[in-house]
Amino acid sequence: MNDFNRKVEDASTRVSQTINDAAQRLEKEIPEFIKYLNDEVVPAVRTQSTKALRTASQKLAEFADYMEKHQPPK
């Protein structure tokens, strides 16, 4: 039974160490990830969103013109 308890404790220690290592790595990498999001992703999304809104606006204006030209007779 002592052998089993020792194996469980060893496994628990390894799991705890693995979790601790992962947490430390995340603490180091999260600021870099946030910087990447702010410096690269956010500007790209804004640029693409602006282009998409301008295209949608143009298409809606064209559709409104089309609807005005093709109104059914009253």
CHARMM internal coordinates of N, CA and C (Angstrom, degrees):
IC EDIT
DIST 1 N 1 CA 1.4386
DIST 1 CA 1 C 1.5312
ANGL 1 N 1 CA 1 C 110.96
DIST 1 C 2 N 1.3329
ANGL 1 CA 1 C 2 N 116.56
DIHE 1 N 1 CA 1 C 2 N -35.74
DIST 2 N 2 CA 1.4576
ANGL 1 C 2 N 2 CA 120.02
DIHE 1 CA 1 C 2 N 2 CA 178.13
DIST 2 CA 2 C 1.5153
ANGL 2 N 2 CA 2 C 111.26
DIHE 1 C 2 N 2 CA 2 C -61.73
DIST 2 C 3 N 1.3277
ANGL 2 CA 2 C 3 N 116.36
DIHE 2 N 2 CA 2 C 3 N -36.91
DIST 3 N 3 CA 1.4615
ANGL 2 C 3 N 3 CA 120.88
DIHE 2 CA 2 C 3 N 3 CA 179.02
DIST 3 CA 3 C 1.5357
ANGL 3 N 3 CA 3 C 109.91
DIHE 2 C 3 N 3 CA 3 C -62.86
DIST 3 C 4 N 1.3156
ANGL 3 CA 3 C 4 N 116.13
DIHE 3 N 3 CA 3 C 4 N -42.16
DIST 4 N 4 CA 1.4735
ANGL 3 C 4 N 4 CA 120.87
DIHE 3 CA 3 C 4 N 4 CA 178.55
DIST 4 CA 4 C 1.5278
ANGL 4 N 4 CA 4 C 110.33
DIHE 3 C 4 N 4 CA 4 C -63.11
DIST 4 C 5 N 1.3146
ANGL 4 CA 4 C 5 N 116.93
DIHE 4 N 4 CA 4 C 5 N -46.44
DIST 5 N 5 CA 1.4642
ANGL 4 C 5 N 5 CA 120.68
DIHE 4 CA 4 C 5 N 5 CA 179.57
DIST 5 CA 5 C 1.5193
ANGL 5 N 5 CA 5 C 111.62
DIHE 4 C 5 N 5 CA 5 C -60.72
DIST 5 C 6 N 1.3318
ANGL 5 CA 5 C 6 N 116.77
DIHE 5 N 5 CA 5 C 6 N -40.55
DIST 6 N 6 CA 1.4582
ANGL 5 C 6 N 6 CA 121.02
DIHE 5 CA 5 C 6 N 6 CA 178.66
DIST 6 CA 6 C 1.5291
ANGL 6 N 6 CA 6 C 110.77
DIHE 5 C 6 N 6 CA 6 C -64.03
DIST 6 C 7 N 1.3378
ANGL 6 CA 6 C 7 N 116.23
DIHE 6 N 6 CA 6 C 7 N -41.03
DIST 7 N 7 CA 1.4729
ANGL 6 C 7 N 7 CA 119.82
DIHE 6 CA 6 C 7 N 7 CA 179.16
DIST 7 CA 7 C 1.5223
ANGL 7 N 7 CA 7 C 110.65
DIHE 6 C 7 N 7 CA 7 C -65.62
DIST 7 C 8 N 1.3256
ANGL 7 CA 7 C 8 N 116.68
DIHE 7 N 7 CA 7 C 8 N -39.72
DIST 8 N 8 CA 1.4633
ANGL 7 C 8 N 8 CA 120.06
DIHE 7 CA 7 C 8 N 8 CA 178.67
DIST 8 CA 8 C 1.5266
ANGL 8 N 8 CA 8 C 110.02
DIHE 7 C 8 N 8 CA 8 C -65.08
DIST 8 C 9 N 1.3198
ANGL 8 CA 8 C 9 N 116.71
DIHE 8 N 8 CA 8 C 9 N -43.14
DIST 9 N 9 CA 1.4579
ANGL 8 C 9 N 9 CA 120.29
DIHE 8 CA 8 C 9 N 9 CA 178.61
DIST 9 CA 9 C 1.5278
ANGL 9 N 9 CA 9 C 111.02
DIHE 8 C 9 N 9 CA 9 C -64.01
DIST 9 C 10 N 1.3286
ANGL 9 CA 9 C 10 N 117.45
DIHE 9 N 9 CA 9 C 10 N -41.42
DIST 10 N 10 CA 1.4646
ANGL 9 C 10 N 10 CA 121.14
DIHE 9 CA 9 C 10 N 10 CA 177.59
DIST 10 CA 10 C 1.5341
ANGL 10 N 10 CA 10 C 110.85
DIHE 9 C 10 N 10 CA 10 C -62.00
DIST 10 C 11 N 1.3204
ANGL 10 CA 10 C 11 N 115.95
DIHE 10 N 10 CA 10 C 11 N -44.18
DIST 11 N 11 CA 1.4620
ANGL 10 C 11 N 11 CA 120.05
DIHE 10 CA 10 C 11 N 11 CA 179.33
DIST 11 CA 11 C 1.5231
ANGL 11 N 11 CA 11 C 110.42
DIHE 10 C 11 N 11 CA 11 C -64.31
DIST 11 C 12 N 1.3134
ANGL 11 CA 11 C 12 N 115.87
DIHE 11 N 11 CA 11 C 12 N -41.90
DIST 12 N 12 CA 1.4602
ANGL 11 C 12 N 12 CA 120.32
DIHE 11 CA 11 C 12 N 12 CA 178.51
DIST 12 CA 12 C 1.5153
ANGL 12 N 12 CA 12 C 110.88
DIHE 11 C 12 N 12 CA 12 C -62.92
DIST 12 C 13 N 1.3021
ANGL 12 CA 12 C 13 N 117.66
DIHE 12 N 12 CA 12 C 13 N -40.50
DIST 13 N 13 CA 1.4631
ANGL 12 C 13 N 13 CA 122.18
DIHE 12 CA 12 C 13 N 13 CA 178.67
DIST 13 CA 13 C 1.5246
ANGL 13 N 13 CA 13 C 110.25
DIHE 12 C 13 N 13 CA 13 C -64.33
DIST 13 C 14 N 1.3319
ANGL 13 CA 13 C 14 N 117.06
DIHE 13 N 13 CA 13 C 14 N -42.95
DIST 14 N 14 CA 1.4704
ANGL 13 C 14 N 14 CA 120.55
DIHE 13 CA 13 C 14 N 14 CA 179.50
DIST 14 CA 14 C 1.5278
ANGL 14 N 14 CA 14 C 110.99
DIHE 13 C 14 N 14 CA 14 C -64.35
DIST 14 C 15 N 1.3311
ANGL 14 CA 14 C 15 N 116.37
DIHE 14 N 14 CA 14 C 15 N -42.28
DIST 15 N 15 CA 1.4666
ANGL 14 C 15 N 15 CA 120.00
DIHE 14 CA 14 C 15 N 15 CA 179.16
DIST 15 CA 15 C 1.5220
ANGL 15 N 15 CA 15 C 109.74
DIHE 14 C 15 N 15 CA 15 C -64.08
DIST 15 C 16 N 1.3123
ANGL 15 CA 15 C 16 N 116.82
DIHE 15 N 15 CA 15 C 16 N -44.81
DIST 16 N 16 CA 1.4639
ANGL 15 C 16 N 16 CA 120.50
DIHE 15 CA 15 C 16 N 16 CA 178.96
DIST 16 CA 16 C 1.5195
ANGL 16 N 16 CA 16 C 111.21
DIHE 15 C 16 N 16 CA 16 C -61.05
DIST 16 C 17 N 1.3178
ANGL 16 CA 16 C 17 N 117.56
DIHE 16 N 16 CA 16 C 17 N -41.59
DIST 17 N 17 CA 1.4592
ANGL 16 C 17 N 17 CA 121.32
DIHE 16 CA 16 C 17 N 17 CA 179.24
DIST 17 CA 17 C 1.5226
ANGL 17 N 17 CA 17 C 110.93
DIHE 16 C 17 N 17 CA 17 C -65.72
DIST 17 C 18 N 1.3224
ANGL 17 CA 17 C 18 N 116.53
DIHE 17 N 17 CA 17 C 18 N -41.22
DIST 18 N 18 CA 1.4639
ANGL 17 C 18 N 18 CA 120.69
DIHE 17 CA 17 C 18 N 18 CA 178.79
DIST 18 CA 18 C 1.5249
ANGL 18 N 18 CA 18 C 110.45
DIHE 17 C 18 N 18 CA 18 C -62.71
DIST 18 C 19 N 1.3145
ANGL 18 CA 18 C 19 N 116.69
DIHE 18 N 18 CA 18 C 19 N -44.29
DIST 19 N 19 CA 1.4677
ANGL 18 C 19 N 19 CA 120.72
DIHE 18 CA 18 C 19 N 19 CA 178.72
DIST 19 CA 19 C 1.5263
ANGL 19 N 19 CA 19 C 110.37
DIHE 18 C 19 N 19 CA 19 C -64.60
DIST 19 C 20 N 1.3099
ANGL 19 CA 19 C 20 N 116.74
DIHE 19 N 19 CA 19 C 20 N -42.05
DIST 20 N 20 CA 1.4590
ANGL 19 C 20 N 20 CA 121.22
DIHE 19 CA 19 C 20 N 20 CA 178.55
DIST 20 CA 20 C 1.5242
ANGL 20 N 20 CA 20 C 110.81
DIHE 19 C 20 N 20 CA 20 C -61.82
DIST 20 C 21 N 1.3262
ANGL 20 CA 20 C 21 N 116.90
DIHE 20 N 20 CA 20 C 21 N -44.44
DIST 21 N 21 CA 1.4703
ANGL 20 C 21 N 21 CA 121.00
DIHE 20 CA 20 C 21 N 21 CA 178.49
DIST 21 CA 21 C 1.5285
ANGL 21 N 21 CA 21 C 110.84
DIHE 20 C 21 N 21 CA 21 C -61.48
DIST 21 C 22 N 1.3316
ANGL 21 CA 21 C 22 N 115.99
DIHE 21 N 21 CA 21 C 22 N -43.75
DIST 22 N 22 CA 1.4670
ANGL 21 C 22 N 22 CA 120.21
DIHE 21 CA 21 C 22 N 22 CA -179.88
DIST 22 CA 22 C 1.5288
ANGL 22 N 22 CA 22 C 110.65
DIHE 21 C 22 N 22 CA 22 C -64.05
DIST 22 C 23 N 1.3189
ANGL 22 CA 22 C 23 N 117.13
DIHE 22 N 22 CA 22 C 23 N -41.28
DIST 23 N 23 CA 1.4634
ANGL 22 C 23 N 23 CA 120.70
DIHE 22 CA 22 C 23 N 23 CA 179.53
DIST 23 CA 23 C 1.5265
ANGL 23 N 23 CA 23 C 111.02
DIHE 22 C 23 N 23 CA 23 C -63.86
DIST 23 C 24 N 1.3178
ANGL 23 CA 23 C 24 N 116.86
DIHE 23 N 23 CA 23 C 24 N -41.75
DIST 24 N 24 CA 1.4629
ANGL 23 C 24 N 24 CA 120.22
DIHE 23 CA 23 C 24 N 24 CA 178.54
DIST 24 CA 24 C 1.5230
ANGL 24 N 24 CA 24 C 111.26
DIHE 23 C 24 N 24 CA 24 C -64.44
DIST 24 C 25 N 1.3147
ANGL 24 CA 24 C 25 N 115.54
DIHE 24 N 24 CA 24 C 25 N -40.46
DIST 25 N 25 CA 1.4696
ANGL 24 C 25 N 25 CA 119.14
DIHE 24 CA 24 C 25 N 25 CA 179.25
DIST 25 CA 25 C 1.5267
ANGL 25 N 25 CA 25 C 110.64
DIHE 24 C 25 N 25 CA 25 C -65.59
DIST 25 C 26 N 1.3292
ANGL 25 CA 25 C 26 N 116.58
DIHE 25 N 25 CA 25 C 26 N -41.56
DIST 26 N 26 CA 1.4634
ANGL 25 C 26 N 26 CA 120.16
DIHE 25 CA 25 C 26 N 26 CA 177.77
DIST 26 CA 26 C 1.5240
ANGL 26 N 26 CA 26 C 111.21
DIHE 25 C 26 N 26 CA 26 C -62.29
DIST 26 C 27 N 1.3129
ANGL 26 CA 26 C 27 N 116.86
DIHE 26 N 26 CA 26 C 27 N -41.82
DIST 27 N 27 CA 1.4655
ANGL 26 C 27 N 27 CA 120.04
DIHE 26 CA 26 C 27 N 27 CA 178.94
DIST 27 CA 27 C 1.5190
ANGL 27 N 27 CA 27 C 111.41
DIHE 26 C 27 N 27 CA 27 C -60.07
DIST 27 C 28 N 1.3146
ANGL 27 CA 27 C 28 N 117.53
DIHE 27 N 27 CA 27 C 28 N -33.90
DIST 28 N 28 CA 1.4616
ANGL 27 C 28 N 28 CA 121.23
DIHE 27 CA 27 C 28 N 28 CA 178.84
DIST 28 CA 28 C 1.5278
ANGL 28 N 28 CA 28 C 111.67
DIHE 27 C 28 N 28 CA 28 C -77.54
DIST 28 C 29 N 1.3219
ANGL 28 CA 28 C 29 N 116.96
DIHE 28 N 28 CA 28 C 29 N -37.02
DIST 29 N 29 CA 1.4608
ANGL 28 C 29 N 29 CA 120.32
DIHE 28 CA 28 C 29 N 29 CA -172.52
DIST 29 CA 29 C 1.5253
ANGL 29 N 29 CA 29 C 114.22
DIHE 28 C 29 N 29 CA 29 C -89.05
DIST 29 C 30 N 1.3157
ANGL 29 CA 29 C 30 N 118.64
DIHE 29 N 29 CA 29 C 30 N -23.39
DIST 30 N 30 CA 1.4617
ANGL 29 C 30 N 30 CA 120.37
DIHE 29 CA 29 C 30 N 30 CA -178.30
DIST 30 CA 30 C 1.5262
ANGL 30 N 30 CA 30 C 112.25
DIHE 29 C 30 N 30 CA 30 C -59.63
DIST 30 C 31 N 1.3414
ANGL 30 CA 30 C 31 N 120.12
DIHE 30 N 30 CA 30 C 31 N -45.40
DIST 31 N 31 CA 1.4718
ANGL 30 C 31 N 31 CA 118.30
DIHE 30 CA 30 C 31 N 31 CA 177.60
DIST 31 CA 31 C 1.5356
ANGL 31 N 31 CA 31 C 113.03
DIHE 30 C 31 N 31 CA 31 C -59.80
DIST 31 C 32 N 1.3297
ANGL 31 CA 31 C 32 N 117.27
DIHE 31 N 31 CA 31 C 32 N -37.44
DIST 32 N 32 CA 1.4607
ANGL 31 C 32 N 32 CA 120.36
DIHE 31 CA 31 C 32 N 32 CA 177.47
DIST 32 CA 32 C 1.5245
ANGL 32 N 32 CA 32 C 110.78
DIHE 31 C 32 N 32 CA 32 C -65.77
DIST 32 C 33 N 1.3277
ANGL 32 CA 32 C 33 N 116.70
DIHE 32 N 32 CA 32 C 33 N -39.35
DIST 33 N 33 CA 1.4608
ANGL 32 C 33 N 33 CA 121.55
DIHE 32 CA 32 C 33 N 33 CA 179.13
DIST 33 CA 33 C 1.5298
ANGL 33 N 33 CA 33 C 110.48
DIHE 32 C 33 N 33 CA 33 C -65.60
DIST 33 C 34 N 1.3192
ANGL 33 CA 33 C 34 N 116.79
DIHE 33 N 33 CA 33 C 34 N -42.76
DIST 34 N 34 CA 1.4661
ANGL 33 C 34 N 34 CA 120.67
DIHE 33 CA 33 C 34 N 34 CA 178.59
DIST 34 CA 34 C 1.5286
ANGL 34 N 34 CA 34 C 110.24
DIHE 33 C 34 N 34 CA 34 C -63.68
DIST 34 C 35 N 1.3214
ANGL 34 CA 34 C 35 N 116.80
DIHE 34 N 34 CA 34 C 35 N -41.89
DIST 35 N 35 CA 1.4692
ANGL 34 C 35 N 35 CA 120.70
DIHE 34 CA 34 C 35 N 35 CA 177.60
DIST 35 CA 35 C 1.5285
ANGL 35 N 35 CA 35 C 110.30
DIHE 34 C 35 N 35 CA 35 C -61.56
DIST 35 C 36 N 1.3326
ANGL 35 CA 35 C 36 N 117.07
DIHE 35 N 35 CA 35 C 36 N -42.98
DIST 36 N 36 CA 1.4611
ANGL 35 C 36 N 36 CA 120.58
DIHE 35 CA 35 C 36 N 36 CA 177.91
DIST 36 CA 36 C 1.5357
ANGL 36 N 36 CA 36 C 110.63
DIHE 35 C 36 N 36 CA 36 C -60.83
DIST 36 C 37 N 1.3277
ANGL 36 CA 36 C 37 N 116.35
DIHE 36 N 36 CA 36 C 37 N -45.16
DIST 37 N 37 CA 1.4694
ANGL 36 C 37 N 37 CA 119.42
DIHE 36 CA 36 C 37 N 37 CA 178.64
DIST 37 CA 37 C 1.5265
ANGL 37 N 37 CA 37 C 111.12
DIHE 36 C 37 N 37 CA 37 C -59.09
DIST 37 C 38 N 1.3319
ANGL 37 CA 37 C 38 N 116.02
DIHE 37 N 37 CA 37 C 38 N -47.20
DIST 38 N 38 CA 1.4564
ANGL 37 C 38 N 38 CA 120.34
DIHE 37 CA 37 C 38 N 38 CA -177.78
DIST 38 CA 38 C 1.5214
ANGL 38 N 38 CA 38 C 113.21
DIHE 37 C 38 N 38 CA 38 C -68.56
DIST 38 C 39 N 1.3291
ANGL 38 CA 38 C 39 N 116.83
DIHE 38 N 38 CA 38 C 39 N -37.06
DIST 39 N 39 CA 1.4674
ANGL 38 C 39 N 39 CA 120.57
DIHE 38 CA 38 C 39 N 39 CA -175.60
DIST 39 CA 39 C 1.5259
ANGL 39 N 39 CA 39 C 114.00
DIHE 38 C 39 N 39 CA 39 C -86.23
DIST 39 C 40 N 1.3144
ANGL 39 CA 39 C 40 N 117.42
DIHE 39 N 39 CA 39 C 40 N -29.90
DIST 40 N 40 CA 1.4677
ANGL 39 C 40 N 40 CA 120.26
DIHE 39 CA 39 C 40 N 40 CA -173.49
DIST 40 CA 40 C 1.5316
ANGL 40 N 40 CA 40 C 113.56
DIHE 39 C 40 N 40 CA 40 C -115.10
DIST 40 C 41 N 1.3124
ANGL 40 CA 40 C 41 N 116.23
DIHE 40 N 40 CA 40 C 41 N -51.51
DIST 41 N 41 CA 1.4705
ANGL 40 C 41 N 41 CA 120.09
DIHE 40 CA 40 C 41 N 41 CA -171.89
DIST 41 CA 41 C 1.5276
ANGL 41 N 41 CA 41 C 111.67
DIHE 40 C 41 N 41 CA 41 C -73.52
DIST 41 C 42 N 1.3281
ANGL 41 CA 41 C 42 N 116.89
DIHE 41 N 41 CA 41 C 42 N -49.74
DIST 42 N 42 CA 1.4681
ANGL 41 C 42 N 42 CA 119.82
DIHE 41 CA 41 C 42 N 42 CA -176.86
DIST 42 CA 42 C 1.5293
ANGL 42 N 42 CA 42 C 111.62
DIHE 41 C 42 N 42 CA 42 C -59.01
DIST 42 C 43 N 1.3398
ANGL 42 CA 42 C 43 N 119.75
DIHE 42 N 42 CA 42 C 43 N -48.91
DIST 43 N 43 CA 1.4724
ANGL 42 C 43 N 43 CA 118.26
DIHE 42 CA 42 C 43 N 43 CA 178.31
DIST 43 CA 43 C 1.5352
ANGL 43 N 43 CA 43 C 113.05
DIHE 42 C 43 N 43 CA 43 C -61.03
DIST 43 C 44 N 1.3233
ANGL 43 CA 43 C 44 N 117.12
DIHE 43 N 43 CA 43 C 44 N -38.52
DIST 44 N 44 CA 1.4662
ANGL 43 C 44 N 44 CA 119.93
DIHE 43 CA 43 C 44 N 44 CA 179.23
DIST 44 CA 44 C 1.5230
ANGL 44 N 44 CA 44 C 111.01
DIHE 43 C 44 N 44 CA 44 C -65.05
DIST 44 C 45 N 1.3183
ANGL 44 CA 44 C 45 N 116.70
DIHE 44 N 44 CA 44 C 45 N -41.51
DIST 45 N 45 CA 1.4708
ANGL 44 C 45 N 45 CA 120.25
DIHE 44 CA 44 C 45 N 45 CA 179.20
DIST 45 CA 45 C 1.5237
ANGL 45 N 45 CA 45 C 110.01
DIHE 44 C 45 N 45 CA 45 C -64.76
DIST 45 C 46 N 1.3146
ANGL 45 CA 45 C 46 N 116.19
DIHE 45 N 45 CA 45 C 46 N -42.39
DIST 46 N 46 CA 1.4698
ANGL 45 C 46 N 46 CA 119.26
DIHE 45 CA 45 C 46 N 46 CA 179.07
DIST 46 CA 46 C 1.5210
ANGL 46 N 46 CA 46 C 111.24
DIHE 45 C 46 N 46 CA 46 C -62.10
DIST 46 C 47 N 1.3249
ANGL 46 CA 46 C 47 N 116.13
DIHE 46 N 46 CA 46 C 47 N -43.60
DIST 47 N 47 CA 1.4650
ANGL 46 C 47 N 47 CA 120.03
DIHE 46 CA 46 C 47 N 47 CA 179.81
DIST 47 CA 47 C 1.5248
ANGL 47 N 47 CA 47 C 110.58
DIHE 46 C 47 N 47 CA 47 C -62.22
DIST 47 C 48 N 1.3123
ANGL 47 CA 47 C 48 N 116.14
DIHE 47 N 47 CA 47 C 48 N -48.29
DIST 48 N 48 CA 1.4592
ANGL 47 C 48 N 48 CA 119.76
DIHE 47 CA 47 C 48 N 48 CA -179.00
DIST 48 CA 48 C 1.5236
ANGL 48 N 48 CA 48 C 111.51
DIHE 47 C 48 N 48 CA 48 C -66.15
DIST 48 C 49 N 1.3209
ANGL 48 CA 48 C 49 N 116.84
DIHE 48 N 48 CA 48 C 49 N -38.06
DIST 49 N 49 CA 1.4674
ANGL 48 C 49 N 49 CA 120.54
DIHE 48 CA 48 C 49 N 49 CA 178.44
DIST 49 CA 49 C 1.5204
ANGL 49 N 49 CA 49 C 110.77
DIHE 48 C 49 N 49 CA 49 C -64.05
DIST 49 C 50 N 1.3202
ANGL 49 CA 49 C 50 N 116.34
DIHE 49 N 49 CA 49 C 50 N -41.93
DIST 50 N 50 CA 1.4607
ANGL 49 C 50 N 50 CA 120.47
DIHE 49 CA 49 C 50 N 50 CA 178.77
DIST 50 CA 50 C 1.5223
ANGL 50 N 50 CA 50 C 110.34
DIHE 49 C 50 N 50 CA 50 C -61.96
DIST 50 C 51 N 1.3278
ANGL 50 CA 50 C 51 N 116.14
DIHE 50 N 50 CA 50 C 51 N -45.50
DIST 51 N 51 CA 1.4711
ANGL 50 C 51 N 51 CA 119.61
DIHE 50 CA 50 C 51 N 51 CA 178.20
DIST 51 CA 51 C 1.5256
ANGL 51 N 51 CA 51 C 110.92
DIHE 50 C 51 N 51 CA 51 C -61.26
DIST 51 C 52 N 1.3250
ANGL 51 CA 51 C 52 N 116.49
DIHE 51 N 51 CA 51 C 52 N -42.85
DIST 52 N 52 CA 1.4608
ANGL 51 C 52 N 52 CA 120.31
DIHE 51 CA 51 C 52 N 52 CA -179.57
DIST 52 CA 52 C 1.5286
ANGL 52 N 52 CA 52 C 111.09
DIHE 51 C 52 N 52 CA 52 C -64.38
DIST 52 C 53 N 1.3219
ANGL 52 CA 52 C 53 N 117.20
DIHE 52 N 52 CA 52 C 53 N -41.20
DIST 53 N 53 CA 1.4647
ANGL 52 C 53 N 53 CA 119.98
DIHE 52 CA 52 C 53 N 53 CA 178.80
DIST 53 CA 53 C 1.5204
ANGL 53 N 53 CA 53 C 111.51
DIHE 52 C 53 N 53 CA 53 C -65.25
DIST 53 C 54 N 1.3356
ANGL 53 CA 53 C 54 N 116.65
DIHE 53 N 53 CA 53 C 54 N -39.84
DIST 54 N 54 CA 1.4666
ANGL 53 C 54 N 54 CA 119.47
DIHE 53 CA 53 C 54 N 54 CA 178.30
DIST 54 CA 54 C 1.5339
ANGL 54 N 54 CA 54 C 111.11
DIHE 53 C 54 N 54 CA 54 C -65.24
DIST 54 C 55 N 1.3114
ANGL 54 CA 54 C 55 N 116.29
DIHE 54 N 54 CA 54 C 55 N -41.45
DIST 55 N 55 CA 1.4665
ANGL 54 C 55 N 55 CA 120.11
DIHE 54 CA 54 C 55 N 55 CA 177.96
DIST 55 CA 55 C 1.5219
ANGL 55 N 55 CA 55 C 110.66
DIHE 54 C 55 N 55 CA 55 C -64.73
DIST 55 C 56 N 1.3286
ANGL 55 CA 55 C 56 N 116.72
DIHE 55 N 55 CA 55 C 56 N -44.42
DIST 56 N 56 CA 1.4686
ANGL 55 C 56 N 56 CA 120.44
DIHE 55 CA 55 C 56 N 56 CA 178.80
DIST 56 CA 56 C 1.5214
ANGL 56 N 56 CA 56 C 110.69
DIHE 55 C 56 N 56 CA 56 C -62.08
DIST 56 C 57 N 1.3287
ANGL 56 CA 56 C 57 N 116.96
DIHE 56 N 56 CA 56 C 57 N -41.03
DIST 57 N 57 CA 1.4549
ANGL 56 C 57 N 57 CA 121.14
DIHE 56 CA 56 C 57 N 57 CA 178.86
DIST 57 CA 57 C 1.5278
ANGL 57 N 57 CA 57 C 110.90
DIHE 56 C 57 N 57 CA 57 C -61.80
DIST 57 C 58 N 1.3033
ANGL 57 CA 57 C 58 N 116.22
DIHE 57 N 57 CA 57 C 58 N -43.81
DIST 58 N 58 CA 1.4652
ANGL 57 C 58 N 58 CA 120.70
DIHE 57 CA 57 C 58 N 58 CA 179.42
DIST 58 CA 58 C 1.5262
ANGL 58 N 58 CA 58 C 110.52
DIHE 57 C 58 N 58 CA 58 C -63.71
DIST 58 C 59 N 1.3185
ANGL 58 CA 58 C 59 N 116.15
DIHE 58 N 58 CA 58 C 59 N -44.90
DIST 59 N 59 CA 1.4739
ANGL 58 C 59 N 59 CA 119.34
DIHE 58 CA 58 C 59 N 59 CA -179.22
DIST 59 CA 59 C 1.5238
ANGL 59 N 59 CA 59 C 111.14
DIHE 58 C 59 N 59 CA 59 C -65.68
DIST 59 C 60 N 1.3241
ANGL 59 CA 59 C 60 N 117.59
DIHE 59 N 59 CA 59 C 60 N -38.08
DIST 60 N 60 CA 1.4671
ANGL 59 C 60 N 60 CA 120.14
DIHE 59 CA 59 C 60 N 60 CA 177.66
DIST 60 CA 60 C 1.5247
ANGL 60 N 60 CA 60 C 111.06
DIHE 59 C 60 N 60 CA 60 C -65.49
DIST 60 C 61 N 1.3283
ANGL 60 CA 60 C 61 N 117.10
DIHE 60 N 60 CA 60 C 61 N -39.18
DIST 61 N 61 CA 1.4657
ANGL 60 C 61 N 61 CA 120.30
DIHE 60 CA 60 C 61 N 61 CA 177.10
DIST 61 CA 61 C 1.5242
ANGL 61 N 61 CA 61 C 110.31
DIHE 60 C 61 N 61 CA 61 C -63.87
DIST 61 C 62 N 1.3289
ANGL 61 CA 61 C 62 N 116.71
DIHE 61 N 61 CA 61 C 62 N -42.86
DIST 62 N 62 CA 1.4699
ANGL 61 C 62 N 62 CA 120.30
DIHE 61 CA 61 C 62 N 62 CA 177.42
DIST 62 CA 62 C 1.5236
ANGL 62 N 62 CA 62 C 111.01
DIHE 61 C 62 N 62 CA 62 C -62.49
DIST 62 C 63 N 1.3294
ANGL 62 CA 62 C 63 N 116.62
DIHE 62 N 62 CA 62 C 63 N -40.36
DIST 63 N 63 CA 1.4669
ANGL 62 C 63 N 63 CA 120.41
DIHE 62 CA 62 C 63 N 63 CA 179.52
DIST 63 CA 63 C 1.5297
ANGL 63 N 63 CA 63 C 110.71
DIHE 62 C 63 N 63 CA 63 C -66.33
DIST 63 C 64 N 1.3333
ANGL 63 CA 63 C 64 N 117.02
DIHE 63 N 63 CA 63 C 64 N -39.94
DIST 64 N 64 CA 1.4615
ANGL 63 C 64 N 64 CA 120.59
DIHE 63 CA 63 C 64 N 64 CA 178.05
DIST 64 CA 64 C 1.5264
ANGL 64 N 64 CA 64 C 109.89
DIHE 63 C 64 N 64 CA 64 C -62.85
DIST 64 C 65 N 1.3282
ANGL 64 CA 64 C 65 N 116.97
DIHE 64 N 64 CA 64 C 65 N -42.52
DIST 65 N 65 CA 1.4763
ANGL 64 C 65 N 65 CA 120.65
DIHE 64 CA 64 C 65 N 65 CA 176.39
DIST 65 CA 65 C 1.5208
ANGL 65 N 65 CA 65 C 110.70
DIHE 64 C 65 N 65 CA 65 C -60.33
DIST 65 C 66 N 1.3139
ANGL 65 CA 65 C 66 N 116.85
DIHE 65 N 65 CA 65 C 66 N -43.94
DIST 66 N 66 CA 1.4679
ANGL 65 C 66 N 66 CA 121.80
DIHE 65 CA 65 C 66 N 66 CA 179.50
DIST 66 CA 66 C 1.5339
ANGL 66 N 66 CA 66 C 110.44
DIHE 65 C 66 N 66 CA 66 C -61.03
DIST 66 C 67 N 1.3377
ANGL 66 CA 66 C 67 N 115.94
DIHE 66 N 66 CA 66 C 67 N -45.01
DIST 67 N 67 CA 1.4706
ANGL 66 C 67 N 67 CA 119.35
DIHE 66 CA 66 C 67 N 67 CA -179.12
DIST 67 CA 67 C 1.5249
ANGL 67 N 67 CA 67 C 110.96
DIHE 66 C 67 N 67 CA 67 C -64.05
DIST 67 C 68 N 1.3352
ANGL 67 CA 67 C 68 N 117.64
DIHE 67 N 67 CA 67 C 68 N -37.85
DIST 68 N 68 CA 1.4672
ANGL 67 C 68 N 68 CA 120.07
DIHE 67 CA 67 C 68 N 68 CA 178.18
DIST 68 CA 68 C 1.5180
ANGL 68 N 68 CA 68 C 111.46
DIHE 67 C 68 N 68 CA 68 C -65.70
DIST 68 C 69 N 1.3158
ANGL 68 CA 68 C 69 N 117.45
DIHE 68 N 68 CA 68 C 69 N -36.59
DIST 69 N 69 CA 1.4687
ANGL 68 C 69 N 69 CA 121.04
DIHE 68 CA 68 C 69 N 69 CA -178.16
DIST 69 CA 69 C 1.5213
ANGL 69 N 69 CA 69 C 112.36
DIHE 68 C 69 N 69 CA 69 C -76.40
DIST 69 C 70 N 1.3319
ANGL 69 CA 69 C 70 N 116.59
DIHE 69 N 69 CA 69 C 70 N -25.35
DIST 70 N 70 CA 1.4622
ANGL 69 C 70 N 70 CA 120.05
DIHE 69 CA 69 C 70 N 70 CA -175.92
DIST 70 CA 70 C 1.5082
ANGL 70 N 70 CA 70 C 112.36
DIHE 69 C 70 N 70 CA 70 C -115.82
DIST 70 C 71 N 1.3350
ANGL 70 CA 70 C 71 N 115.39
DIHE 70 N 70 CA 70 C 71 N 45.55
DIST 71 N 71 CA 1.4645
ANGL 70 C 71 N 71 CA 118.74
DIHE 70 CA 70 C 71 N 71 CA 177.25
DIST 71 CA 71 C 1.5202
ANGL 71 N 71 CA 71 C 109.67
DIHE 70 C 71 N 71 CA 71 C -77.00
DIST 71 C 72 N 1.3297
ANGL 71 CA 71 C 72 N 116.07
DIHE 71 N 71 CA 71 C 72 N 140.60
DIST 72 N 72 CA 1.4634
ANGL 71 C 72 N 72 CA 117.40
DIHE 71 CA 71 C 72 N 72 CA 177.77
DIST 72 CA 72 C 1.5362
ANGL 72 N 72 CA 72 C 110.71
DIHE 71 C 72 N 72 CA 72 C -69.18
DIST 72 C 73 N 1.3066
ANGL 72 CA 72 C 73 N 115.49
DIHE 72 N 72 CA 72 C 73 N 149.93
DIST 73 N 73 CA 1.4826
ANGL 72 C 73 N 73 CA 118.19
DIHE 72 CA 72 C 73 N 73 CA 178.95
DIST 73 CA 73 C 1.5470
ANGL 73 N 73 CA 73 C 110.17
DIHE 72 C 73 N 73 CA 73 C -63.16
DIST 73 C 74 N 1.3258
ANGL 73 CA 73 C 74 N 114.86
DIHE 73 N 73 CA 73 C 74 N 146.33
DIST 74 N 74 CA 1.4619
ANGL 73 C 74 N 74 CA 120.09
DIHE 73 CA 73 C 74 N 74 CA -179.44
DIST 74 CA 74 C 1.4871
ANGL 74 N 74 CA 74 C 111.39
DIHE 73 C 74 N 74 CA 74 C -92.41
END
COOR INIT
IC SEED 1 N 1 CA 1 C
IC BUILD
